[in-house]
Amino acid sequence: VTSAVRVPYSYLDAQFAHPEPALAGIRELVARGDFTLGGALEEFERRFAALCGLPHAIGVSSGTDALALCLAAAGIGHGDEVITTPDTFIATVGAINQVGAKTVFVDCGDDYNIDPALIERAITRRTRAILPVHLTGNPADMVAIQKIARRRKLIVVEDACQAIGAAIGGKPVGTFGIAAGFSLHPLKNLNVWGDAGLVVTTSARVAAKVRLLRNHGMQTRDRIAVLGYNHRMDTLQAVVGNWLIGDTQRVTEQRIANAARYDRALAAIPQITLPPRRPGVRQVYHTYVVLAEQRDQLYRYLRARGIEAKVHYPVPLHLQPGLRHLGYKRGRFPKTERQARRILSFPVHQHLSDQQLDYVVEMVGRFYAERK
Ligand SMILES: Cc1ncc(COP(=O)(O)O)c(C=O)c1O
């Protein structure tokens, strides 16, 4: 099959077709020799905090390290259990492991996020924290999760790596727990030229602790206050971030508009199930994920027609060989497992035209029509 229209998943070539302003910024940085921490990073942290509507943002080396720093700042470590979901990117578990704690999984709901109704029965004497993931850029049910955390005296840390700009009832993600981690990995809604992330928090005390921990626990050159990490955000990436951050609001709005266009058109195709869209919840569509009948066949059909559909993620984490030591068997998290067989992601990024979006829907419709 040859298709006239192509719908690529990656947009980095289009996004970075004219990188001159960032390259000029890097040239200035090199002239200053200001490679670690410094002015450009401070500026980026201020702007990111303002973008999120939060008082504190701390630039760190990646989203994974941001989550680990949140947990470490909360004093979570060896012997502690942290509850999260198997329907996430491996980095969530990697962060828990990084601080020496144990991951305990709870199944997800129809929104692909942790199901609050199942959290209580996973709590043990060792549970210290809940780490909900705002998967796809759709906020988890933080009101229900906060209620449980308050009642059971647990810490909440938000994995907001996919959710820059998401909110519940106007309240931004990152304000529900003691802290949250964001990722600026290249295909995130705000991205840089490699790895970087941020911790955000409403607490001045947590912010100060994270600042200390990301830089070896060094209070001054000669005083180590606590044992920390080398988890600083590269100043060079902050230059790239400062170049792009002014556009993040527009990028987010465009992704939301693209998703709404998909939603309206896909509602007419009964073999496609959209996740619930809760009123008052601002989803930012890092990914646009639906459930599709005959998923694997549809995936191949679309790929053959120039549409780069993807699956996020085909193997739930509890079934990954690298996590066998957690002791979970197939069948333990039925919703996550069922969804892994049916989920499909369509390109939703800000560089797509209405024509490309409509072409995706047209091809999905044609696939099912041909099989009637
Ligand atoms: C849900 C989730 N958590 C954590 C991460 C880790 O972020 P990073 O790749 O910046 O370490 C990512 C993204 O990669 C993610 O999607």
The ligand as an SDF file (V2000), in Angstrom:
LIG
                    3D

 16 16  0  0  0  0  0  0  0  0999 V2000
    5.4160    7.8730   33.3690 C   0  0  0  0  0  0  0  0  0  0  0  0
    6.8610    8.2350   33.2970 C   0  0  0  0  0  0  0  0  0  0  0  0
    7.5900    8.2350   34.4110 N   0  0  0  0  0  0  0  0  0  0  0  0
    8.8940    8.5620   34.3970 C   0  0  0  0  0  0  0  0  0  0  0  0
    9.5430    8.9070   33.2240 C   0  0  0  0  0  0  0  0  0  0  0  0
   11.0070    9.1690   33.2820 C   0  0  0  0  0  0  0  0  0  0  0  0
   11.4180   10.3270   32.7080 O   0  0  0  0  0  0  0  0  0  0  0  0
   12.8880   10.4180   32.0690 P   0  0  0  0  0  0  0  0  0  0  0  0
   12.8770    9.6760   30.8030 O   0  0  0  0  0  0  0  0  0  0  0  0
   13.0660   11.8960   31.9060 O   0  0  0  0  0  0  0  0  0  0  0  0
   13.8390    9.8620   33.0760 O   0  0  0  0  0  0  0  0  0  0  0  0
    8.8060    8.9450   32.0320 C   0  0  0  0  0  0  0  0  0  0  0  0
    9.3680    9.3620   30.7380 C   0  0  0  0  0  0  0  0  0  0  0  0
   10.3060    8.9780   30.1600 O   0  0  0  0  0  0  0  0  0  0  0  0
    7.4480    8.5690   32.0700 C   0  0  0  0  0  0  0  0  0  0  0  0
    6.7350    8.5570   30.9390 O   0  0  0  0  0  0  0  0  0  0  0  0
  1  2  1  0
  2  3  1  0
  2 15  2  0
  3  4  2  0
  4  5  1  0
  5  6  1  0
  5 12  2  0
  6  7  1  0
  7  8  1  0
  8  9  2  0
  8 10  1  0
  8 11  1  0
 12 13  1  0
 12 15  1  0
 13 14  2  0
 15 16  1  0
M  END
$$$$
